Amino acid sequence: MGEILALVEARLRTALGEPDARAAVTFLGTDRIEVLRFVDGDVVRYATLGMSAQPMADPTATLADPVKGPRAELVLSVRAGNADTDKVLRALAVLAASPQVEGVIVAPGASLDLGEPLWPGAPFSSVLVAESGGLVEDLELDEPMEPVRFLPLLPMTHNEAAWKRVRGAQELQERWLSHGTDLRDPQRTSVTLD
């Protein structure tokens, strides 16, 4: 477990630079989750470290395989200075612990809902999980372990989350793209939905 997390942190540092802050959260019955903060100009990136220590298990499986299964870490990018986004650390740790706590597999296209704002005053309480491989390349591990995927999180307003449930992740992402939505704006409003 420690060896995997050392490799994951090295990959994050290679892709995002040196973290300027880190926090750790431990929930009862779960492994420790850290959240690292990276500043790149006016963009702040928060990345989890610890979610990939264990593979995510199929919730219908009788026994969880300790080696095989998808592994991931979460990455959130926001513009700095417009909101108190550093309070997102606990929210990200909660989302990263969800595979251990709730037995869910976090994968692209999924919605993760906190039921409360991601940070104080945020217009978002849920995120859309996007495809990996862009900002931080997947980290290959020795067989039979699956690679660690670094999954970007795209904050969704309540209306966007409801629309996504009906129309799907692809249509919501196309809507954001066609309207030029700045998904890093921590105070953005909902995209026009019809």
Salt bridges, closest charged atoms under 4 A:
GLU9 OE2 - ARG13 NH2 2.74
GLU9 OE2 - ARG22 NH1 3.00
GLU18 OE1 - ARG13 NH1 2.09
ASP20 OD1 - ARG37 NE 2.87
GLU34 OE1 - ARG22 NE 2.87
GLU34 OE1 - ARG32 NH2 3.52
ASP40 OD2 - ARG45 NH2 3.74
ASP42 OD2 - ARG79 NH1 3.51
ASP84 OD2 - LYS87 NZ 3.29
ASP86 OD2 - ARG37 NH1 2.41
ASP138 OD2 - ARG149 NH1 2.49
GLU160 OE2 - ARG188 NH1 2.75
GLU171 OE1 - ARG167 NE 3.18
ASP182 OD2 - ARG79 NE 3.06
ASP194 OD1 - ARG175 NH2 3.15
